[in-house]
Amino acid sequence: MSTVATLPVASKPDPVAKARALGPALAGAADEIERTQEIPEPLLGQLHETRLFRMLLPRSVGGDQVEPWIYLRAVEEIASVDGSVGWNTFVANSSALIAPYIPIEAARTIYGDPRGLIAWGPPTQHRAIAAPGGYRVTGEWHFASGSRQANWMGAHCNVVEPDGSLRLNRFGRPTVRTLLMPKDKTTPIRDWNTIGMRGTASEGYAINDVFVPEEFSGTREDPTLRRDRGPLYAFTTQGLYAIGVAGVALGIARAMHEAFMALAVDKTPRAMARLADNPVVQSMVARHEAALGSARAWLVDILKDCWAGADDIQPLGSADRARVRLGCSQAILASLEVADAVYKAAGTSAIFLGTPFERRFRDIHTLSQQIQSREAHFEMVGKVMLNGDPENTFLG
């Protein structure tokens, strides 16, 4: 594999500090983001300027390629103020993971724009038709978080060859290829009418017989195909997706936990002592602090350990991928449990619009329905722990 030249980066980034510094601007825009389902200016410009959408983008195309535990903490910081912006930050970084799998000239065309951003919906049963020099594609995709901020859209498709057969990957399964096109070649479908994460605008889009050149396509299903070396890209895309969701969950739950502690100091429910003086509440607060802190610390420890043992080219092994999945699943589960307990303990103080609890409660329960939050991941990891993964089918 040839060495890829990298574009210069001025200095080592500190995404966590940058995310924390954006806190007041995020808080000031939160109501507008919820209402309009848009990230307004100047906040959107600040997110681009701080490069928080480029944490996982390779340095070869001007990204920061930060360590996954730093990425986790930066996403957590943003989500602690606004869950929707935290979610769209993780999604923007996740879509940047296509960059190591497409020709570098195409990646630089997209990300050479300082505001270059890709959005897409998850894979469906759509098929692209192989054509001379590229593909033709038609269909609808949904759940495209961040599509209103994006200027490029992607479509994940199986590929139909000229003879009518499905293109297979090296594992003998139908390949899933990602086709990238300017957003103006797609039509938005305004269908994001949800109870939570409203500001993500995770809506649909339609594509009608668009031709996509070969160079603006790639597949993420085989980590050995990546162009960029280094331990970050030894983590699978699904593993890095899960880290992002865990960061959002931890951020929302931590914010609810801290808001409850502030409430407990001031609130005296009718016919009861002040919440802060109640031994049950005191115990609950301490347990929540331990639950969130230990879940985060364990996940960070897993990420650092996997990073230290990662190969420069080969992807993480099945056991390490399972550990990443387990750490993320535990962090998401702990966050949901804390959020539920805090909402209940806050009583009527949590039910009104504009409280520090109600939007976050809606957001984290919308997050809980996403594929990365499935409790079935525990079963999958347990299977690997007990029986191994001889066919190397666990993708983490």
Residue pairs with C-beta under 8 A, 6 or more apart in sequence:
1 227
1 229
1 313
3 229
4 58
4 60
4 104
4 227
4 228
4 229
5 60
6 58
6 59
6 60
7 59
7 60
7 61
7 62
9 59
9 62
9 64
13 51
13 55
13 64
13 66
15 50
15 51
15 52
15 55
15 64
15 66
15 70
15 71
15 73
15 74
16 70
16 73
16 74
16 77
18 50
18 51
18 52
18 74
19 50
19 52
19 74
19 75
19 77
19 78
20 77
21 50
22 43
22 46
22 47
22 50
22 52
22 78
22 81
23 77
23 81
25 42
25 43
25 46
26 43
26 78
26 81
26 82
26 85
27 81
27 82
29 39
29 40
29 43
29 82
30 81
30 82
30 199
30 359
31 354
32 38
32 40
33 39
33 40
33 82
33 84
33 85
33 199
34 84
34 198
34 199
34 359
37 148
37 192
37 198
37 199
37 200
37 201
38 148
38 199
38 201
39 47
39 85
39 88
39 148
39 149
39 199
43 85
44 149
47 53
47 85
47 89
48 114
48 115
51 64
52 74
52 78
52 89
53 89
53 92
53 93
53 96
53 117
54 62
54 63
54 64
54 93
54 96
54 111
55 63
55 64
55 65
55 66
55 70
55 71
55 74
55 93
56 63
56 65
56 66
56 71
56 93
56 94
56 96
56 97
56 232
56 240
57 63
57 64
57 65
57 93
57 96
57 99
57 111
58 65
58 99
58 100
58 107
58 227
58 228
58 233
59 65
59 228
60 99
60 100
60 104
60 107
60 227
60 228
61 99
61 104
61 107
61 108
61 111
61 112
62 108
62 111
62 112
63 96
63 99
63 111
65 228
65 230
65 232
66 74
66 232
67 232
67 303
67 304
67 307
68 232
68 235
68 240
68 243
68 303
68 307
69 299
69 300
69 303
69 304
69 307
71 93
71 240
71 243
71 244
71 247
72 243
72 244
72 246
72 247
72 250
72 296
72 299
72 300
72 303
73 247
74 89
74 247
75 86
75 89
75 90
75 93
75 244
75 247
75 248
75 251
76 86
76 247
76 248
76 250
76 251
76 254
76 296
77 251
78 85
78 86
78 89
78 251
79 85
79 86
79 87
79 89
79 247
79 248
79 249
79 250
79 251
79 252
79 255
80 86
80 251
80 252
80 254
80 255
81 251
81 255
82 199
83 196
83 197
83 199
83 248
83 251
83 252
83 359
83 360
83 363
83 364
83 367
84 197
84 198
84 199
84 200
84 363
85 199
86 247
86 248
86 251
86 252
87 145
87 197
87 200
87 248
87 367
88 145
88 146
88 149
88 199
88 200
89 244
90 241
90 244
90 245
90 247
90 248
91 119
91 145
91 146
91 200
91 244
92 117
92 118
92 119
92 146
92 149
92 150
93 240
93 244
94 237
94 240
94 241
94 244
95 117
95 118
95 119
95 120
95 146
95 150
95 154
96 111
96 118
97 220
97 233
97 237
97 240
98 118
98 154
98 178
98 180
98 218
98 220
99 107
99 110
99 111
99 228
100 226
100 227
100 228
100 233
101 178
101 218
101 219
101 220
101 225
101 226
101 227
102 180
102 215
102 216
102 217
102 218
103 215
104 227
105 215
106 180
106 215
106 216
110 116
110 118
110 152
110 180
113 151
115 151
116 151
116 152
117 146
117 149
117 150
117 151
117 152
118 150
118 152
118 153
118 154
118 180
119 144
119 145
119 146
119 147
119 149
119 150
119 152
119 153
119 154
119 183
120 141
120 144
120 153
120 154
120 155
120 156
120 178
121 141
121 142
121 143
121 144
121 156
121 204
121 205
122 141
122 143
122 156
122 371
123 156
123 157
123 176
124 139
124 141
124 156
125 158
126 137
126 138
126 139
126 141
126 155
126 156
126 157
126 158
127 157
127 158
127 159
127 160
127 166
128 135
128 136
128 137
128 155
128 157
128 158
128 159
128 160
128 177
128 179
128 212
129 135
129 136
129 137
129 159
129 160
130 159
130 160
130 161
130 162
130 167
131 211
133 213
133 214
134 211
134 212
134 213
134 214
134 216
134 217
135 157
135 159
135 177
135 179
135 211
135 212
135 214
135 217
136 209
136 210
136 211
136 212
137 155
137 157
137 179
137 207
137 209
137 210
137 212
138 207
138 208
138 209
138 210
139 155
139 157
139 206
139 207
140 189
140 204
140 205
140 206
140 207
141 155
141 156
141 204
141 205
141 207
142 189
142 191
142 202
142 203
142 204
143 202
143 204
144 150
144 153
144 202
144 203
144 204
144 205
145 200
145 201
145 202
146 200
146 201
146 202
147 153
147 183
147 188
147 201
147 202
147 203
147 205
148 188
148 201
150 183
151 182
151 183
152 180
152 181
152 182
152 183
153 180
153 181
153 182
153 183
153 185
153 186
153 205
153 207
154 178
154 179
154 180
154 181
155 178
155 179
155 181
155 207
155 212
156 176
156 177
156 178
156 179
157 176
157 177
157 178
157 179
158 166
158 167
158 174
158 175
158 176
158 177
159 166
159 167
159 174
159 175
159 177
160 166
160 167
161 167
166 174
166 175
167 174
167 175
167 177
168 174
168 175
169 175
169 219
169 221
169 222
170 222
171 221
171 222
175 219
175 221
176 219
176 220
176 221
177 217
177 218
177 219
178 217
178 218
178 219
178 220
179 212
179 216
179 217
180 212
180 216
180 217
181 207
181 210
181 212
181 216
185 207
185 210
186 205
186 206
186 207
186 210
187 205
187 206
187 207
187 208
188 203
188 204
188 205
189 203
189 204
189 205
189 206
190 203
191 203
191 204
192 198
192 200
192 201
192 202
192 203
194 202
194 366
195 362
195 365
195 366
196 359
196 361
196 362
196 363
196 364
196 365
196 366
196 367
197 362
197 363
197 366
197 367
218 225
219 225
220 237
223 233
223 234
223 236
223 314
223 315
224 313
224 314
224 315
226 233
229 312
229 313
230 312
231 307
231 310
231 311
231 312
232 307
234 306
234 310
234 311
234 314
234 315
234 316
235 243
235 306
235 310
235 315
235 316
235 324
236 315
236 316
236 321
236 395
236 396
238 395
238 396
239 316
239 321
239 324
239 325
239 328
239 396
241 372
242 324
242 325
242 328
242 329
242 372
242 396
243 299
243 303
243 324
243 328
245 328
245 332
245 367
245 370
245 372
245 373
246 299
246 327
246 328
246 331
246 332
246 335
246 372
248 367
249 331
249 332
249 335
249 336
249 364
249 367
249 373
250 292
250 295
250 296
250 331
250 335
252 335
252 339
252 360
252 363
252 364
252 367
253 292
253 334
253 335
253 336
253 338
253 339
253 342
253 364
254 292
255 356
255 360
256 338
256 339
256 342
256 343
256 356
256 357
256 360
256 361
256 364
257 285
257 288
257 289
257 292
257 338
257 342
259 342
259 356
259 357
260 285
260 342
260 345
260 346
260 357
261 285
263 275
263 346
263 349
264 274
264 275
264 276
264 281
264 285
265 274
265 275
265 276
266 274
267 274
267 275
267 347
267 349
268 274
268 275
269 275
269 347
272 278
275 281
275 345
276 282
281 345
284 341
284 345
288 338
288 341
288 342
291 334
291 337
291 338
292 334
292 335
292 338
294 334
295 330
295 331
295 334
295 335
296 331
298 327
298 330
298 331
299 327
299 328
299 330
299 331
302 323
302 324
302 326
302 327
303 324
303 327
305 323
306 316
306 320
306 323
306 324
309 320
310 316
315 321
316 324
316 396
318 384
318 388
318 389
318 392
318 394
318 396
319 384
319 389
321 394
321 395
321 396
322 380
322 381
322 384
322 385
322 389
322 394
322 396
323 381
324 396
325 377
325 380
325 381
325 396
326 377
326 378
326 381
328 372
328 377
329 373
329 375
329 377
329 378
329 381
332 367
332 368
332 372
332 373
333 375
335 364
336 364
336 365
336 368
336 373
339 360
339 361
339 364
339 365
342 350
342 357
343 350
343 357
343 361
346 355
346 357
349 355
349 357
350 357
350 358
350 361
351 358
352 358
367 373
380 394
384 394
